[in-house]
Amino acid sequence: MTGMRKAMRLATAAGLAGMIWTGPGAADPVWVQIEAQPSLPQAEERAQDWAGIFPDIAGFAMSTGWYAIAIGPFADTEEATARLRTLRREGLIPRDSYVSDGGRFRDQFWPGAGAPLPPAAEPPAPETAPPETAAIEPPPVAPAAEAPPAVAAPAPAPEMPVETLAESQRLEAALDREARMEIQAALEWQGVYNATIDGAFGRGTRTAIAAWQTAQGFAPTGVLASTQQTQLLAAVAADRAALGLETVEETDAGIAIDLPLGLVEFDRYDPPFVIYRAKDGSGVTALLLSLTGDQNALYGLYDRMQTLALVPAEGERSRNRSGFTIAGQNDSLHSWTEAHLAGGLIKGFTLAWPPGQETKMQRVLAAMKASFRPIGSTALDPSLGTPMTVTRGDLMAGLERRHPEFARSGAFIDEKGAVLTAGAGLDTCTKITIEDEEADLAFSDPALGIAVLTPKKAMAPAGIVAFETAATAAGAQVAVAGFSYPETLTAPVLSFGTLSDLTGLAGEANRARLAVHTLAGDAGGPVLDGSGALVGVVLPRAADGTKLMPAGLTEAVQAMPLVQVLAEHGFMPTASEATGTLAAEDLAVEAQKFTVQIACWK
């Protein structure tokens, strides 16, 4: 009760007992914030407790989703700071209380309906003048009473001194490495620090602290005062709480990571994914990636991720022997994917969100990156999944594959990765890929119906197709190497037949007709003779339905006119020196070295 009486005395002396903030219309109120609670019931309960000690308690919903309990309002920062020092010195409020300008305060919930308001002061009795009377004799004067001894007014308590820079430096020096790393992580969360979180306060950390101090209206000393440190960490904690960031340990997947559980919730296992769907219409999705495998499996996952609708085709990609990253972005979705290979385990995550939430989601992404770590020595069991009562539409929501506008085949013609293919339709593509690597259209020749593509990043072909230098006679055995089934098979197949005629369907001298059954994916593929040399390139069938050719008839452009056009555009074809006839299986091995899949994306 002694502390309560002291608090009541101090509140009354401050002359603020009856003041309630009225919102934006008030003249720049200042507050002493003493605590914050994550829910309204908790905040109301605590506000009622504090109101029993301080008559000028107020409570506000905050923009962060938390609820602040504060003393005030005060006319200015100086008055609020004086009150803060006095109450902290008396031990009546938490040590981490601080002066707030109310910038994050929104609707006031205390005092509210039914909340006790501060008692109003009793008005003084009005003074009344005695009625006028004529010539009244004054009463006899009584002997003067002895005046009581004067009581000296109590001396004001000394103010708590402001923390000096030297004291802040001394307190900072006493921090352990974990506390320093927490401060760096908080500065990173605030967007002012982007270096390593290592607990070493170098130039980068000092610059970040100064930037944060400037943004908060403090002197940019580069050293946090103890109250500033508390304010920084409390602000970050409030932000994280609003997003629901919590550490999740997915033991089945062997992954520990901070996830925004205010935005996503667990959905299902769909190996190699653990899927967290959007919560309450947030539009945010998270995947945890977990599987066993080697570098080939890593590259396979890299290819698979880029076929998901959850990973937009536009954006930066990076891949090496131990991991990859994919930044996807389009008008309706942004995403980030990363995966790492270590000890025969591939683990990573994807975060996808709608545009317009960059500031918030970049904070979430930074938290996920910083917290991600593999745990245990196992990966997600491929048999772990969802009961078959769930529809396939539900299962594939967000995970459906993107499909190219069309896919065809081609052949490497030089060591830099240039590819010869059919040219029809390539000029309409927004993006062209060679084996999932983005490529440019180097040139096309509509007369011959061919084109050459060059990869944007250097490629290392396993082989280069060689051109037959001698004319091939009609009736010769040939094979077409192509991706007949691009959605099913990841390797080219050989289709065998004969070179039936050395002219096109309309008698064109630079074309040939093949008695070979081909499919749409074979267009652009090399036509090979028995030695494995290129004698032509398959042309696509007319897409407009103007020509209806028999299934076993394929049209191709001959090799000799191709050599001349390639040389005119700076590409020097390699002449074949092979002789004899290869066995079918050997021809297939050679064809796999230089035959590639081309995709057109829109």
Secondary structure per residue as TSV (DSSP state, phi and psi in degrees):
chain	resnum	aa	ss	phi	psi
A	1	M	-	360.0	-29.5
A	2	T	H	-60.2	-47.2
A	3	G	H	-60.7	-39.0
A	4	M	H	-64.1	-43.7
A	5	R	H	-63.4	-40.0
A	6	K	H	-63.0	-42.5
A	7	A	H	-64.3	-42.1
A	8	M	H	-62.4	-40.1
A	9	R	H	-64.4	-42.8
A	10	L	H	-65.9	-41.1
A	11	A	H	-63.9	-41.7
A	12	T	H	-67.4	-41.3
A	13	A	H	-62.3	-31.1
A	14	A	T	-73.2	-13.3
A	15	G	T	69.1	30.4
A	16	L	-	-117.2	10.2
A	17	A	T	-58.9	-35.3
A	18	G	T	-101.7	10.2
A	19	M	-	-89.9	129.8
A	20	I	-	-125.8	131.5
A	21	W	-	-66.8	133.4
A	22	T	-	-102.6	9.0
A	23	G	S	99.7	-153.4
A	24	P	T	-58.7	-23.0
A	25	G	T	-74.6	-17.7
A	26	A	S	-70.0	155.3
A	27	A	S	-88.2	91.9
A	28	D	S	44.4	63.0
A	29	P	-	-70.3	153.2
A	30	V	E	-126.1	146.6
A	31	W	E	-131.2	160.0
A	32	V	E	-107.3	104.6
A	33	Q	E	-82.5	126.0
A	34	I	E	-108.1	-21.8
A	35	E	E	-169.7	170.5
A	36	A	E	-140.7	145.0
A	37	Q	E	-124.0	148.5
A	38	P	S	-77.6	-16.5
A	39	S	S	-134.2	156.6
A	40	L	H	-65.0	-44.2
A	41	P	H	-58.5	-43.5
A	42	Q	H	-62.8	-41.6
A	43	A	H	-66.2	-41.1
A	44	E	H	-63.7	-39.2
A	45	E	H	-64.6	-43.0
A	46	R	H	-70.4	-36.7
A	47	A	H	-62.7	-38.6
A	48	Q	H	-65.2	-39.6
A	49	D	H	-61.2	-47.1
A	50	W	H	-67.4	-32.7
A	51	A	H	-65.5	-21.7
A	52	G	T	-72.6	-13.5
A	53	I	T	-108.6	-45.0
A	54	F	-	-116.5	122.8
A	55	P	T	-69.2	-22.5
A	56	D	T	-101.2	39.1
A	57	I	E	-79.2	139.2
A	58	A	E	-136.3	152.2
A	59	G	E	-130.7	140.9
A	60	F	E	-137.5	141.2
A	61	A	E	-70.3	140.2
A	62	M	E	-106.6	158.8
A	63	S	T	-65.2	-18.3
A	64	T	T	-82.6	-7.9
A	65	G	S	98.2	-9.9
A	66	W	-	-91.6	178.2
A	67	Y	E	-127.0	120.6
A	68	A	E	-93.0	143.9
A	69	I	E	-117.6	125.8
A	70	A	E	-139.9	159.3
A	71	I	E	-104.8	136.6
A	72	G	E	146.3	-164.3
A	73	P	E	-87.3	163.4
A	74	F	E	-114.4	157.2
A	75	A	S	-70.3	-33.0
A	76	D	S	-156.3	174.0
A	77	T	H	-64.0	-37.1
A	78	E	H	-61.0	-44.8
A	79	E	H	-65.9	-42.4
A	80	A	H	-64.8	-39.5
A	81	T	H	-65.4	-39.8
A	82	A	H	-61.9	-42.3
A	83	R	H	-65.8	-41.4
A	84	L	H	-58.1	-47.6
A	85	R	H	-62.0	-43.7
A	86	T	H	-62.5	-48.0
A	87	L	H	-68.2	-36.7
A	88	R	H	-67.6	-39.1
A	89	R	H	-63.3	-35.8
A	90	E	T	-78.2	-8.0
A	91	G	T	72.8	25.5
A	92	L	-	-93.8	-16.0
A	93	I	S	-132.2	160.1
A	94	P	-	-59.1	151.6
A	95	R	T	-67.0	-24.4
A	96	D	T	-91.3	11.2
A	97	S	-	-62.5	151.7
A	98	Y	E	-151.7	163.2
A	99	V	E	-80.8	131.0
A	100	S	E	-126.4	142.7
A	101	D	-	-86.6	2.4
A	102	G	-	74.7	15.0
A	103	G	T	-61.7	-27.5
A	104	R	T	-97.0	-1.4
A	105	F	E	-74.8	139.2
A	106	R	E	-121.6	-117.3
A	107	D	E	-71.5	138.3
A	108	Q	E	-86.4	127.6
A	109	F	E	-108.7	-11.8
A	110	W	E	-140.4	135.3
A	111	P	S	-63.6	142.0
A	112	G	-	-127.1	-162.9
A	113	A	T	-62.0	123.2
A	114	G	T	86.7	-6.9
A	115	A	-	-80.7	141.3
A	116	P	-	-68.7	127.3
A	117	L	-	-91.1	156.5
A	118	P	-	-59.7	141.7
A	119	P	-	-65.6	139.9
A	120	A	-	-78.3	144.5
A	121	A	-	-71.9	142.9
A	122	E	-	-67.3	130.9
A	123	P	-	-71.5	143.5
A	124	P	-	-66.7	148.6
A	125	A	-	-66.1	137.8
A	126	P	-	-68.0	142.4
A	127	E	-	-77.5	135.9
A	128	T	-	-119.2	134.6
A	129	A	-	-84.9	140.2
A	130	P	-	-67.1	150.3
A	131	P	-	-65.4	148.1
A	132	E	-	-70.8	133.5
A	133	T	-	-132.9	158.1
A	134	A	S	-98.5	132.8
A	135	A	S	42.5	63.9
A	136	I	-	-94.3	130.3
A	137	E	-	-68.5	134.8
A	138	P	-	-66.9	146.6
A	139	P	-	-69.3	157.3
A	140	P	-	-61.2	142.8
A	141	V	-	-79.6	124.8
A	142	A	-	-78.9	156.3
A	143	P	-	-59.9	138.4
A	144	A	-	-63.1	130.9
A	145	A	-	-78.8	153.3
A	146	E	-	-71.5	124.4
A	147	A	-	-66.3	141.7
A	148	P	-	-67.6	150.9
A	149	P	-	-62.3	140.5
A	150	A	-	-64.8	137.4
A	151	V	-	-105.0	122.8
A	152	A	-	-69.1	137.8
A	153	A	-	-66.6	140.2
A	154	P	-	-62.8	139.9
A	155	A	-	-68.2	137.5
A	156	P	-	-63.0	142.6
A	157	A	-	-66.3	141.3
A	158	P	-	-64.6	141.1
A	159	E	-	-73.2	145.9
A	160	M	-	-66.8	127.3
A	161	P	-	-66.4	148.2
A	162	V	-	-68.7	139.0
A	163	E	-	-66.2	123.7
A	164	T	-	-80.1	164.4
A	165	L	H	-60.3	-39.6
A	166	A	H	-62.5	-40.1
A	167	E	H	-67.0	-39.8
A	168	S	H	-61.6	-41.7
A	169	Q	H	-64.1	-38.6
A	170	R	H	-66.5	-43.8
A	171	L	H	-65.7	-38.6
A	172	E	H	-64.3	-39.7
A	173	A	H	-62.9	-24.5
A	174	A	T	-83.2	-8.1
A	175	L	-	-68.9	141.4
A	176	D	-	-82.2	173.2
A	177	R	H	-61.7	-38.7
A	178	E	H	-63.5	-41.3
A	179	A	H	-66.1	-37.1
A	180	R	H	-67.1	-40.5
A	181	M	H	-65.1	-35.1
A	182	E	H	-63.3	-39.3
A	183	I	H	-66.3	-43.6
A	184	Q	H	-62.0	-41.1
A	185	A	H	-63.6	-37.8
A	186	A	H	-66.5	-39.7
A	187	L	H	-65.8	-38.0
A	188	E	H	-63.2	-42.4
A	189	W	H	-60.1	-37.5
A	190	Q	T	-76.9	-4.9
A	191	G	T	83.5	17.7
A	192	V	S	-113.1	-1.2
A	193	Y	-	-134.8	130.8
A	194	N	-	-136.9	26.4
A	195	A	S	-104.7	-170.9
A	196	T	-	-68.4	138.0
A	197	I	-	-90.1	94.9
A	198	D	S	-129.5	-0.2
A	199	G	S	81.2	-0.2
A	200	A	-	-95.7	117.2
A	201	F	-	-88.2	85.4
A	202	G	-	-96.5	-158.0
A	203	R	H	-61.5	-40.0
A	204	G	H	-62.5	-43.3
A	205	T	H	-66.4	-42.9
A	206	R	H	-62.3	-41.4
A	207	T	H	-63.9	-40.2
A	208	A	H	-65.5	-42.7
A	209	I	H	-61.4	-45.5
A	210	A	H	-61.2	-39.7
A	211	A	H	-64.4	-42.7
A	212	W	H	-65.2	-42.4
A	213	Q	H	-60.8	-42.3
A	214	T	H	-61.4	-43.5
A	215	A	H	-64.0	-29.1
A	216	Q	H	-92.2	-1.1
A	217	G	T	87.0	14.3
A	218	F	S	-94.8	162.1
A	219	A	-	-66.4	130.5
A	220	P	-	-78.6	76.2
A	221	T	-	-83.0	-21.3
A	222	G	S	82.1	1.9
A	223	V	S	-127.9	127.1
A	224	L	-	-79.2	127.6
A	225	A	-	-69.7	160.9
A	226	S	H	-60.6	-38.1
A	227	T	H	-68.9	-35.3
A	228	Q	H	-67.5	-40.5
A	229	Q	H	-60.3	-44.2
A	230	T	H	-61.6	-44.1
A	231	Q	H	-63.1	-43.2
A	232	L	H	-60.3	-51.1
A	233	L	H	-66.9	-36.5
A	234	A	H	-67.2	-38.8
A	235	A	H	-64.4	-42.1
A	236	V	H	-67.1	-42.0
A	237	A	H	-60.0	-40.0
A	238	A	H	-65.6	-42.5
A	239	D	H	-61.6	-46.2
A	240	R	H	-63.9	-38.0
A	241	A	H	-64.6	-37.6
A	242	A	H	-64.1	-33.2
A	243	L	H	-85.1	-13.0
A	244	G	T	72.6	28.5
A	245	L	E	-66.4	118.3
A	246	E	E	-137.9	149.1
A	247	T	E	-76.0	123.8
A	248	V	E	-112.4	130.7
A	249	E	E	-110.3	105.8
A	250	E	E	-91.5	92.0
A	251	T	T	-66.5	-32.5
A	252	D	T	-64.7	-36.1
A	253	A	T	-90.0	-16.1
A	254	G	T	70.6	42.2
A	255	I	E	-135.7	136.4
A	256	A	E	-117.8	133.9
A	257	I	E	-162.2	150.8
A	258	D	E	-82.7	123.8
A	259	L	E	-118.5	146.7
A	260	P	E	-81.0	81.8
A	261	L	T	-71.7	-4.2
A	262	G	T	-80.4	-13.8
A	263	L	T	-115.5	-26.4
A	264	V	E	-130.8	160.1
A	265	E	E	-144.3	153.0
A	266	F	E	-60.2	136.9
A	267	D	E	-113.2	-63.9
A	268	R	E	-167.6	169.6
A	269	Y	E	-98.7	130.8
A	270	D	E	-142.6	74.9
A	271	P	T	-46.5	135.5
A	272	P	T	-89.2	24.6
A	273	F	E	-110.4	143.2
A	274	V	E	-107.6	119.3
A	275	I	E	-104.2	126.5
A	276	Y	E	-112.7	115.7
A	277	R	E	-86.2	169.1
A	278	A	E	-64.9	140.5
A	279	K	S	-110.4	133.0
A	280	D	T	51.8	40.1
A	281	G	T	70.3	24.3
A	282	S	-	-68.9	-25.8
A	283	G	-	79.0	5.8
A	284	V	-	-100.1	137.8
A	285	T	E	-131.1	142.9
A	286	A	E	-130.7	138.5
A	287	L	E	-121.5	138.7
A	288	L	E	-103.7	132.3
A	289	L	E	-106.2	128.8
A	290	S	E	-154.0	118.9
A	291	L	E	-159.8	162.3
A	292	T	E	-91.6	156.4
A	293	G	-	155.0	177.6
A	294	D	-	-111.0	-160.1
A	295	Q	H	-62.7	-36.2
A	296	N	H	-63.8	-40.7
A	297	A	H	-66.0	-37.5
A	298	L	H	-60.9	-46.6
A	299	Y	H	-65.5	-35.4
A	300	G	H	-64.4	-40.3
A	301	L	H	-65.8	-38.8
A	302	Y	H	-57.8	-44.8
A	303	D	H	-66.7	-42.0
A	304	R	H	-65.4	-41.0
A	305	M	H	-59.9	-34.7
A	306	Q	T	-76.6	-7.3
A	307	T	T	-93.9	-5.8
A	308	L	B	-82.7	140.9
A	309	A	T	-64.5	-22.2
A	310	L	T	-71.1	-12.9
A	311	V	S	-119.8	95.2
A	312	P	-	-55.8	148.4
A	313	A	S	-70.1	-28.2
A	314	E	S	-81.6	145.5
A	315	G	S	129.2	167.9
A	316	E	-	-75.4	143.4
A	317	R	E	-127.6	147.0
A	318	S	E	-147.7	134.1
A	319	R	E	-143.6	137.5
A	320	N	E	-139.2	-169.8
A	321	R	T	-67.9	-22.6
A	322	S	T	-114.2	3.6
A	323	G	E	173.6	178.3
A	324	F	E	-153.8	160.1
A	325	T	E	-134.1	146.0
A	326	I	E	-136.4	118.6
A	327	A	E	-105.3	109.7
A	328	G	E	-102.9	144.9
A	329	Q	E	-159.1	129.2
A	330	N	-	-145.8	-168.6
A	331	D	S	-69.3	-18.8
A	332	S	S	-117.5	-8.3
A	333	L	-	-157.1	140.5
A	334	H	E	-121.1	146.3
A	335	S	E	-153.4	160.1
A	336	W	E	-135.5	133.2
A	337	T	E	-130.7	137.4
A	338	E	E	-143.2	146.8
A	339	A	E	-146.3	151.1
A	340	H	E	-136.4	140.4
A	341	L	E	-107.7	125.1
A	342	A	E	-155.7	128.9
A	343	G	T	59.8	34.6
A	344	G	T	77.4	11.2
A	345	L	E	-121.6	136.9
A	346	I	E	-115.0	120.2
A	347	K	E	-138.8	146.7
A	348	G	E	-175.9	-161.7
A	349	F	E	-157.5	161.5
A	350	T	E	-128.5	137.3
A	351	L	E	-125.0	128.1
A	352	A	E	-128.7	141.0
A	353	W	E	-151.2	157.7
A	354	P	-	-75.9	152.8
A	355	P	T	-60.8	161.2
A	356	G	T	91.4	2.3
A	357	Q	-	-124.4	31.6
A	358	E	H	-61.7	-46.2
A	359	T	H	-59.4	-49.6
A	360	K	H	-64.4	-45.7
A	361	M	H	-74.0	-29.0
A	362	Q	H	-66.8	-32.7
A	363	R	H	-67.0	-42.6
A	364	V	H	-61.9	-45.8
A	365	L	H	-61.6	-42.1
A	366	A	H	-61.7	-40.1
A	367	A	H	-66.1	-39.3
A	368	M	H	-67.6	-42.4
A	369	K	H	-62.1	-45.0
A	370	A	H	-68.4	-31.1
A	371	S	H	-95.2	-15.9
A	372	F	-	-61.6	130.3
A	373	R	E	-156.7	137.0
A	374	P	E	-70.4	143.4
A	375	I	-	-129.4	148.9
A	376	G	S	73.0	-170.7
A	377	S	S	-127.8	24.2
A	378	T	-	-128.4	164.8
A	379	A	-	-119.7	176.4
A	380	L	-	-62.4	129.7
A	381	D	-	-66.5	122.1
A	382	P	T	-58.3	-22.4
A	383	S	T	-86.3	-6.7
A	384	L	-	-77.6	124.8
A	385	G	-	-162.4	-156.9
A	386	T	-	-110.2	141.7
A	387	P	-	-55.2	150.6
A	388	M	T	-72.0	-1.7
A	389	T	T	-69.7	-16.0
A	390	V	S	-80.6	133.5
A	391	T	-	-71.9	154.1
A	392	R	H	-62.6	-34.0
A	393	G	H	-59.7	-41.8
A	394	D	H	-67.2	-41.5
A	395	L	H	-61.4	-38.7
A	396	M	T	-95.6	4.6
A	397	A	T	-56.5	118.7
A	398	G	T	82.5	-13.2
A	399	L	T	-112.7	7.2
A	400	E	-	-67.0	149.5
A	401	R	B	-77.2	143.5
A	402	R	-	-84.4	143.6
A	403	H	-	-117.2	140.9
A	404	P	-	-70.4	162.5
A	405	E	S	-62.0	-42.5
A	406	F	E	-159.0	158.6
A	407	A	E	-128.1	144.4
A	408	R	E	-148.0	-170.7
A	409	S	E	-116.1	169.4
A	410	G	E	-163.9	-180.0
A	411	A	E	-139.5	137.6
A	412	F	E	-65.6	134.3
A	413	I	-	-119.3	-5.5
A	414	D	S	-151.4	171.1
A	415	E	T	-73.5	-12.0
A	416	K	T	-86.2	-6.7
A	417	G	-	99.9	12.6
A	418	A	-	-64.0	142.1
A	419	V	E	-126.4	132.3
A	420	L	E	-94.6	131.1
A	421	T	E	-153.0	-179.7
A	422	A	E	-75.9	142.0
A	423	G	-	-94.7	-16.4
A	424	A	T	-58.2	127.8
A	425	G	T	85.0	-12.3
A	426	L	G	-67.4	-26.6
A	427	D	G	-71.8	-9.2
A	428	T	G	-96.9	-3.2
A	429	C	-	-79.8	135.4
A	430	T	S	-71.9	-37.9
A	431	K	E	-143.8	141.8
A	432	I	E	-120.9	136.4
A	433	T	E	-123.8	146.2
A	434	I	E	-112.6	109.3
A	435	E	T	51.5	45.7
A	436	D	T	73.4	0.9
A	437	E	E	-97.0	130.8
A	438	E	E	-65.7	142.5
A	439	A	E	-135.6	160.7
A	440	D	E	-107.6	152.2
A	441	L	E	-85.0	103.2
A	442	A	E	-68.2	-48.3
A	443	F	E	-165.5	161.2
A	444	S	E	-136.1	151.4
A	445	D	E	-124.8	97.5
A	446	P	T	-61.0	-29.8
A	447	A	T	-64.6	-42.3
A	448	L	T	-87.1	-22.6
A	449	G	T	81.6	25.4
A	450	I	E	-123.0	168.2
A	451	A	E	-150.1	159.8
A	452	V	E	-122.1	133.0
A	453	L	E	-110.7	144.8
A	454	T	E	-124.6	131.2
A	455	P	E	-69.3	144.8
A	456	K	S	-70.9	-30.7
A	457	K	S	-113.6	144.5
A	458	A	-	-58.1	136.8
A	459	M	-	-117.2	159.3
A	460	A	-	-122.0	87.1
A	461	P	-	-60.0	141.4
A	462	A	S	-72.1	-21.7
A	463	G	-	-162.0	163.6
A	464	I	-	-125.8	133.3
A	465	V	-	-70.8	139.1
A	466	A	E	-104.3	145.0
A	467	F	E	-96.4	136.4
A	468	E	-	-69.8	130.9
A	469	T	-	-94.1	-16.7
A	470	A	S	-103.3	152.1
A	471	A	-	-66.5	141.4
A	472	T	-	-98.4	131.9
A	473	A	-	-81.1	149.9
A	474	A	T	-61.0	143.1
A	475	G	T	94.4	-7.0
A	476	A	-	-69.6	149.1
A	477	Q	E	-75.1	132.9
A	478	V	E	-135.6	167.2
A	479	A	E	-138.5	140.7
A	480	V	E	-102.9	124.9
A	481	A	E	-99.7	121.2
A	482	G	E	-164.1	166.1
A	483	F	-	-91.0	79.7
A	484	S	S	-62.5	-32.5
A	485	Y	-	-126.6	74.4
A	486	P	T	-63.9	-26.3
A	487	E	T	-83.2	-14.5
A	488	T	T	-113.6	-46.7
A	489	L	-	-107.1	140.5
A	490	T	S	-100.5	9.9
A	491	A	S	-131.6	152.0
A	492	P	-	-71.7	155.9
A	493	V	E	-120.0	159.5
A	494	L	E	-104.0	132.6
A	495	S	E	-115.1	120.5
A	496	F	E	-98.3	151.6
A	497	G	E	-177.8	-153.8
A	498	T	E	-130.3	155.5
A	499	L	E	-83.6	103.0
A	500	S	E	-85.4	-28.0
A	501	D	E	-157.7	147.0
A	502	L	S	-97.2	24.2
A	503	T	S	-133.6	162.1
A	504	G	-	-81.4	-178.1
A	505	L	T	-62.9	-28.6
A	506	A	T	-102.5	17.2
A	507	G	-	85.3	14.0
A	508	E	-	-64.2	131.3
A	509	A	T	-74.1	-22.4
A	510	N	T	-92.1	7.9
A	511	R	E	-117.7	174.0
A	512	A	E	-146.9	156.9
A	513	R	E	-112.2	137.4
A	514	L	E	-116.9	138.2
A	515	A	E	-92.4	70.6
A	516	V	-	-137.0	134.2
A	517	H	-	-82.4	116.2
A	518	T	-	-125.8	162.0
A	519	L	-	-116.7	174.3
A	520	A	G	-57.8	-37.0
A	521	G	G	-68.0	-15.0
A	522	D	G	-81.2	-14.8
A	523	A	T	-57.0	136.7
A	524	G	T	87.6	-10.6
A	525	G	-	-74.3	155.0
A	526	P	E	-75.5	141.0
A	527	V	E	-97.1	122.9
A	528	L	E	-114.7	145.3
A	529	D	-	-87.9	-173.8
A	530	G	T	-62.5	-25.4
A	531	S	T	-87.1	-7.7
A	532	G	S	95.3	7.6
A	533	A	-	-85.7	148.8
A	534	L	E	-77.6	126.7
A	535	V	E	-117.8	-0.9
A	536	G	E	178.2	174.2
A	537	V	E	-130.0	130.7
A	538	V	E	-68.5	134.1
A	539	L	-	-98.9	146.2
A	540	P	-	-71.4	153.7
A	541	R	-	-72.0	154.7
A	542	A	-	-60.8	125.8
A	543	A	T	-82.7	-15.5
A	544	D	T	-91.0	2.6
A	545	G	S	77.4	10.6
A	546	T	S	-75.0	-23.2
A	547	K	-	-124.1	128.9
A	548	L	-	-118.3	95.9
A	549	M	-	-92.5	153.3
A	550	P	-	-59.6	150.8
A	551	A	T	-59.8	-31.1
A	552	G	T	-91.2	9.3
A	553	L	-	-112.9	127.0
A	554	T	E	-128.0	140.2
A	555	E	E	-103.3	143.5
A	556	A	E	-141.4	159.3
A	557	V	E	-96.8	139.4
A	558	Q	E	-75.1	160.5
A	559	A	H	-71.0	-40.8
A	560	M	H	-60.0	-48.2
A	561	P	H	-65.6	-26.7
A	562	L	H	-64.5	-41.5
A	563	V	H	-59.2	-44.1
A	564	Q	H	-64.9	-44.6
A	565	V	H	-66.8	-40.1
A	566	L	H	-62.8	-43.6
A	567	A	H	-64.3	-36.5
A	568	E	H	-63.8	-26.2
A	569	H	T	-102.7	15.1
A	570	G	T	87.1	11.6
A	571	F	-	-108.0	121.4
A	572	M	-	-101.9	103.0
A	573	P	-	-62.0	150.6
A	574	T	E	-89.5	129.2
A	575	A	E	-81.1	139.3
A	576	S	-	-79.1	137.6
A	577	E	-	-114.8	7.1
A	578	A	-	-74.9	149.8
A	579	T	-	-133.8	166.3
A	580	G	S	80.8	-172.6
A	581	T	-	-126.1	129.3
A	582	L	-	-84.5	151.1
A	583	A	-	-66.9	154.6
A	584	A	H	-56.0	-43.0
A	585	E	H	-67.9	-34.2
A	586	D	H	-71.3	-37.4
A	587	L	H	-63.2	-37.2
A	588	A	H	-65.5	-39.1
A	589	V	H	-63.6	-44.6
A	590	E	H	-65.3	-41.1
A	591	A	H	-64.2	-34.1
A	592	Q	H	-64.6	-22.9
A	593	K	H	-71.7	-32.5
A	594	F	H	-120.0	-6.6
A	595	T	E	-88.3	130.3
A	596	V	E	-130.4	162.2
A	597	Q	E	-98.5	134.6
A	598	I	E	-111.1	139.8
A	599	A	E	-132.9	140.0
A	600	C	E	-109.1	124.6
A	601	W	E	-116.4	144.4
A	602	K	-	-131.8	360.0
